[in-house]
Amino acid sequence: MKNLFRVKICGVTTPDDARLAADSGADAIGFNFVPGSVRCLGVTDARTMTAVVPAGVLKVGVFAGADPAAIRRIATEVGLDAIQLHGHLDGAAAPVDPPAAAAALAGLKLIRAVRLESDGLAAARRWLAAAEAAGATIEMVIVDASVPRTAAGGALGGTGARVDWAALAAEPPLGIPLAVAGGLDPGNVAEAIRITGASGVDTASGVESAPGRKDPTKVRAFVTAARQAFAAL
């Protein structure tokens, strides 16, 4: 299965930052629709940002626990190319994105954010198997830092917490392209790629001057360091 992206800059909140990410060489940009997140967007604002993204750069909508019908509506109105499900895999604490939600989004390009837990990616493997059995196709997995199973939507990503790269590298392959997120910045992204062997990277807070505000120097340095590391693999 082909990678949807190599370098994703997530949590963009202004047209200038969307343009910056694309001009810096990112091949995917994330637009956050998770209530409670400091980077959460409304449809109108998101549309002004996707309008400046050039063809060939993947526009990813990030959702957690949203109704599939609402996701489809937003994807159409905003012009999204892919959907990232970032809610909990299971459990009673919202927001949860169960396998059935992925199945209800059939026909859209789907990315699943998962967590590296004490038992590795066991929960992620169970979720992916159930999604496949329900008829969903997940085209890429993003491994993010672990969070409490009761974490609210605004605390699920962009926290700066880091994945255990060595533990991730020891995991058997999932069989689909894998990206790593969580605490990545220009100074450590090359090491993360080298250790994990991930085929993509994703960052939000690691290239910001303030929550939701991208730093041009950091964005350019991150993309350059990541692309050089991928070229060296």
Secondary structure, DSSP 4 states (H G I P E B T S, - for coil): ---S-SEEE----SHHHHHHHHHTT-SEEEEE--TT-TTB--HHHHHHHHTTSPTTSEEEEEESS--HHHHHHHHHHHT-SEEEE-SBSSSSSSPB--HHHHHTTTTSEEEEEEE-BTTBTHHHHHHHHHHHHTT--EEEEEEE----TT--GGGSSSS-----HHHHHTSPP-SS-EEE-SS--TTTHHHHHHHH--SEEEESGGGEEETTEE-HHHHHHHHHHHHHHHHH-
